Amino acid sequence: MTVVCVPDPNARDLLGALPDEVEVIVWDGEGEKPERLAETVFWVPQVEDSTNLAEKFAAMPKLEITQLTSAGVEDILDHVPDGVSLCTARGVHGSAVAELVLAVVLATLRRLPHFGEAQRQGRWEPMEADDLRDKRVLIIGAGDLGEQTARRLRSFDAVPVLVAHTARDGIHAISELPSLLPEADVVVLTVPLTADTTGLVDAEFLSRMPDGALLVNVARGKVVDTSALLAELTAGRLRAALDVMEPEPLPADHPLWKAPNLIITPHAAGSIAQSGQRAFALVNAQVRRYVAGEDLVNVVKRAD
């Protein structure tokens, strides 16, 4: 019998039908441990679970696969024991996040925050806006999310420019940023959080962006130096849209709330009604691959 552990009863329902030789148990990582937990070979933790990971892994000594329902791995990667493979949900949330990128870019260019405020105050206040046609959009992070964002931008006649850690066909290297940034109308961050990307967007990075350019962060808050960005926003030189920020949740008295030329969404890019169904459709397929002895997808760490 293959024992699969999921974090809550809703996850078990979303997982759907599995082969007869699979038993699904529920454990949120806290409280009373269910029977057969020690027999678990396939674990789906809670989203962005980062607490007491050593104890949780210790409770599942036979574990072989940890399958995330998110794409980010920074909270768990260094805690995965030898002998356990780690898989992500790459591709599941990309369409939703890319849509939010497009939404905040269009909202900013078409001056929707200005018109919304005028509406609340009962003011008829026309203002000249802008569009995406021919805009050069620098997308830093050329994975699934970056590619999905680029595809949507092309449909609006924008010119996406993809950047990755190293150059490859059609994609620039991150070392080229000093020459790429001054030509960018919009910069979109879709990179994973690593030692190399932490603090990537610092004062020097921002200073290379042209006046009036827009920074969009759907990566991780720590990729951006918050103080440096605040300085640029307060000066009125740059615009920004942040779905992620540092710190999170953003305290009520944080100056970002009152910063000009800024759209804030509360880490909500992937929060759509279909996200759970899509994530656990992937989990279902992964469990079936495991039972059949097939190679899993989205493997970021293989069992040693």
Steps between C-alpha positions, in 0.01 A plus 500: 500500500629847405422753773449859387467780756313824417456804727121519547169331411436745217830398344394136518178586316686701238745215447224288350508133409829311519606139436370245751847443643518862623385599850453871573539633854461857630747685721558873518844455656379585848305326774413134519673282244272273297547126474731397218679838504828316557424301182461812285707496181340799323435825690317817394571770762298812561571790266835665582538286812819602682441417867650202688600334175761276663235357733255449217751316285602291803138389541511346150815281497396318181433817303625502141316792334406848623265666253432872538186674378697820436798583279724657766743274685705738715316413822552126475786413264780497758292291741420208269687192627730292285302224335195724442418664167340844489255598224329833436172607342676680215248589232193481722481863608680666210190604306336665802815688600568610143146637480560710810820635348307603190221649714725724710707608199186601311349662809812710547539601135129579460499700827228292667613590856458869412157448346392281792591769750324764290188281491498462879520876535240571232746684276491495118874515438626385160870417474716388212605137541724253315477156344715188465564525129875498430584513871822319588428269795802347672400168663763385748439129543452286190322200651135405451371822655731719294403320180127523575535869576691560176235318296223720639698818446563415136123487442494869600779583254754553777862388461594258779871447569574192708794479740634192679804414710688397188438588136344259255321528169271804515576565868747746649731435795441681828850644463360709212258691725711819517454547125141370485343699783535849347290388201218342703158660531392223740705257710326183621659280766416129476823352640519244782650619826862384521823635641561666162159665471463619860537878484545490123287811459704748702561873470744453212258275310216750544720794401553339158126489430379801297276769647138386515581130460288242680632222726274197555593240763322164501813312609590539869518811713866452589600537136439875539668741741187657648674816623658563161166455323325728749752772429433481125121494547502789743712703259241431232757361259378140475172313525444153646251219551579254779326171564785395729701720733730498798368471763182293464236551610563870457443681835221758501746781574751406230584792268438288190125534560519875438768499232396675177480326165466156661246217468508243782333158489541275808693205352182417310626430148435127523189526718227398258209263546657236275846491661435208736336289231788560260768436761352169610442388144879519476537313831267228373706460184822490704365230731399294199848540351656393829280190529575406138874544554517786249715812522340789686483853358614828657774333703729761658685263735549133432541241771867435565 
